[in-house]
Amino acid sequence: MKVDYFEDTDSAMFTFREGADYDDSEEIFDGFVIDFDKSGRPMGLDVYQDASKFFDRSWLRRHAYHGEEKMGSMIRDAPPEEKD
């Protein structure tokens, strides 16, 4: 997961998966928007206002992506197969 935090607007973006084909967005709570791919799976969450009211500001600063490392995916493209 990649976290971007913008102190000047107190907004945050949580990217779960990159490279998927974007399809639609839905505001699920005032200021919280989820982006979905063409298969209906979540790609990310945008908290476009008052992020520090919901997330600890020091955590956001610590975990904010600064381009040093490659992000891993937190959501699988498909559910894991069950083993018998």
N, C-alpha and C positions, 0 to 999 in steps of 0.2 A: 504494500500500500504506500502511496506517495501522499504526503501532506504538504500543502502550500498554505502559508498564513500571511495575511496582508494587514499589518498593524494599522496603516493609515485608514483603512475602511472597516477594520475589525471583522474581516471575512476570512473564510477558510475553504479550501477545496481538498477533498479526500478522493484520490483516484484509486479505484480498486483494480481496474483493468485498463491497459492501454492497447491501442491497435484494433479494437473491435469497431464494427460499423455502427455509428450512432444512429438512433432512430427517433427517440422522443425524450421529453423531460416531463416530470410531474412534481409540482410543489406539494409536499406531503404535510407540511406544517409551515406557518408563517416564517419565511426566510430560509427554509430547507427545501432544496430541489434535488431530486435524484434523476440522473441521466441513465437511459436504457439503450441497449443495443438492439439490433433488428430481431433478435430472438427473445427479447423481453427481459434479458438479464441486466442487473444493475452494473453500471460502469463507474459511477462515482457519485459523490454527494457534494453539493455546493451549499455552504452556509453563507449566504450573501450579506447578512447583517447580524450584528451582536453576537458573533461567535464566542467571545469571551464570557458571555452569560451562560453558555452551555458547556464549554470546554475550558479547562484551566489554561490561562494565557502562557504560563511558563512551560507547560507541556507542549502547547502549540509551537512555541519558539524552539524548544529542544528538538522536536520531531520534524520541523519544517525542512523540506527538501531544498538543497542548495546546489544541486547538480553534480555532487561528488560521486555518488554511487548509482548503479542501475537499480531501478525499482523491481521488486518481485511482485507477483500477482497475489492478491489475497483471496480472490474468488476464482474458482476453477471454471474452465470453459464448459465442462460437462461434469455431472456428478461422478464420483469414483465408482468403479464397478464393484459390486458385492462379490465376495469370495465364498464359495460353498464350504 
